[in-house]
Amino acid sequence: MISFDPNTQISTITIVGCGGTGASVTRSVARMVYDMREARMYTPQVVLIDPDVVERHNVGRQLFTEADVGQPKAQVLMRRFNLALGLSMTAICEAVDAERHFDRWGNLIVGCVDNHLARRELAKVSGAIWIDAGNHASAGQVAIGNTGDRDLVLRHLDGRDDKVGYLPHAALLFPALLEPEAEPAPQPQQSCAELVAVRSQELTINDWMAVATSQYIYKLLHRQPINSFATFISSDGMSVRSVPITPDEIRTRLEAIPA
């Protein structure tokens, strides 16, 4: 079985998007970092990025309370977990920017965004491991990769020593994620929280997404084998399907995408 080995020391985990999925992922990452610190392991810095403030419809449906309304989401989560677990997370309350918000090396980016503009910025970050979570009403996918260079991936598919150093990231696997919706919506675009509020999105889909995303993060931080590069989730069908890392699986998916 082939596993992903990016041979990267993760110095910073940047969670982009602190809404339904992102807030739950932040909680899991906070627990991981706390546990690693207690075990005297190396712990990365955690950065939260989100320009939004908590709104009334976020309460109860995301990890926010009435008292949080009007406050920046990233700051609310930063304060909560820093105080609860003695951590030193930092918050950036503005739209993500590839040039200003990432160091050159050692980045693990966790994308929990619901718009193509933010993903375009994430796709610009060079040398980072990018875990991207995206979902609709009751289904979604989580992808892990570290390059948008198709040729680089294909050249290193031999799986020497049963490991690969490069996996296609979300922008290469799912290029439509970087484009605006093809069909104009009949009403202003709604966020995940707003879709949940009007019952257009299942309440638990973000939880499903966060669990799968967090497991990829856990394996990376603990140097455990990662044997899949994408996970597809359906809360309606109560199913989780991960795509194994094999030359045939990766080659087939890349060849199906226009160059």
Residue pairs with C-beta under 8 A, 6 or more apart in sequence:
1 162
1 225
1 227
1 244
1 245
2 159
2 162
2 163
2 164
2 227
2 244
2 245
2 246
2 247
3 162
3 163
3 164
3 225
3 226
3 227
3 245
4 144
4 163
4 164
4 165
4 167
4 226
4 227
4 229
4 245
5 163
5 164
5 165
6 129
6 146
6 165
6 166
7 165
8 105
8 106
8 129
8 146
9 106
10 44
10 106
10 107
10 108
10 129
10 220
10 221
11 44
11 45
11 103
11 105
11 106
11 107
12 44
12 45
12 46
12 47
12 102
12 103
12 106
12 107
12 108
13 29
13 44
13 45
13 46
13 47
13 108
13 110
13 217
14 46
14 47
14 48
14 49
14 101
14 102
14 107
14 108
14 109
14 110
15 22
15 25
15 26
15 29
15 46
15 47
15 48
15 49
15 110
15 112
16 22
16 49
16 50
16 96
16 109
16 110
16 111
16 112
16 113
16 118
16 122
17 49
17 50
17 111
17 112
17 113
17 114
17 118
18 26
18 48
18 49
18 50
18 52
18 73
18 74
18 76
18 77
18 112
19 50
19 52
19 58
19 62
19 73
19 112
19 114
19 191
19 192
19 193
19 206
20 61
20 62
20 192
20 193
20 196
20 205
20 206
21 112
21 133
21 135
21 192
21 206
21 209
21 210
21 213
22 48
22 50
22 110
22 112
22 113
23 62
23 63
23 64
23 73
23 77
24 63
24 206
24 207
24 209
24 210
24 214
25 110
25 112
25 133
25 210
25 213
25 214
25 217
26 46
26 48
26 63
26 77
26 81
27 63
27 81
28 210
28 211
28 214
28 217
28 218
29 46
29 110
29 214
29 217
30 46
30 81
30 84
30 85
30 87
30 89
31 85
32 214
32 217
32 218
32 221
33 43
33 44
33 46
33 85
33 87
34 85
34 86
34 87
36 42
36 43
36 221
37 43
44 106
44 108
44 221
45 88
45 89
45 90
46 87
46 89
46 90
47 89
47 90
47 91
47 92
47 101
48 74
48 77
48 78
48 89
48 90
48 91
48 92
49 74
49 91
49 92
49 94
49 96
49 101
50 72
50 73
50 74
50 92
50 93
51 72
51 93
51 94
51 95
52 72
52 73
53 70
53 71
53 72
53 73
54 64
54 68
54 69
54 70
54 71
54 72
54 73
54 76
55 69
55 193
56 69
57 193
57 194
57 196
57 197
58 64
58 68
58 69
58 73
58 193
59 65
59 66
59 68
59 69
61 193
61 196
61 197
61 203
62 193
62 206
63 77
64 73
64 76
68 76
72 91
72 93
74 91
74 92
74 93
75 91
75 93
77 89
77 91
78 89
78 90
78 91
81 87
81 89
82 88
82 89
92 101
95 117
95 118
95 121
96 113
96 118
96 121
96 122
97 121
98 121
98 122
98 124
98 125
99 124
102 109
102 125
102 128
104 126
104 127
105 127
107 125
107 127
107 128
107 129
108 128
108 129
108 131
108 217
108 220
109 122
109 125
109 128
109 129
109 130
109 131
110 131
110 133
110 213
110 217
111 118
111 119
111 122
111 130
111 131
111 132
111 133
111 134
111 170
112 133
112 209
112 213
113 119
113 122
113 134
114 134
114 191
114 192
116 177
116 178
116 179
116 180
119 132
119 170
119 171
119 177
119 178
120 171
120 178
122 130
122 132
122 170
122 171
123 130
123 148
123 169
123 170
123 171
123 178
127 146
128 146
129 144
129 145
129 146
129 220
130 144
130 145
130 146
130 169
130 170
131 142
131 143
131 144
131 213
131 216
131 217
132 142
132 143
132 144
132 169
132 170
132 177
133 140
133 141
133 142
133 209
133 210
133 212
133 213
134 140
134 141
134 170
134 174
134 177
135 141
135 192
135 205
135 206
135 209
135 233
136 201
137 195
137 200
137 201
137 202
137 205
138 201
138 202
138 205
138 234
138 235
138 236
139 205
139 232
139 233
139 234
139 235
139 236
139 237
140 205
140 208
140 209
140 232
140 233
141 174
141 230
141 231
141 232
141 233
142 209
142 212
142 213
142 216
142 230
142 231
142 233
143 169
143 170
143 173
143 174
143 229
143 230
143 231
144 167
144 169
144 216
144 226
144 229
144 230
145 166
145 167
145 168
145 169
145 170
145 172
145 173
145 229
146 166
146 167
146 169
147 153
147 166
147 167
147 168
147 169
147 172
148 168
148 169
148 171
148 172
149 166
149 172
150 168
150 172
150 254
150 257
150 259
152 166
153 166
153 167
153 168
153 172
153 250
153 254
154 251
154 254
156 164
156 165
156 166
157 164
157 247
157 250
157 251
158 247
159 245
159 247
164 245
167 229
167 245
167 250
168 229
168 250
168 253
168 254
170 177
171 177
171 178
172 254
172 257
173 229
173 230
173 253
173 254
173 257
175 257
181 189
190 198
190 200
192 201
192 206
195 201
196 202
196 203
202 235
202 236
204 235
205 233
205 235
208 233
208 235
208 240
209 233
212 231
212 233
212 240
216 226
216 231
218 224
219 225
219 226
220 226
226 245
227 244
227 245
228 242
228 243
228 244
228 245
229 243
229 245
229 249
229 250
230 242
230 243
231 240
231 241
231 242
231 243
232 240
232 241
232 242
232 243
233 239
233 240
233 241
234 240
243 249
243 253
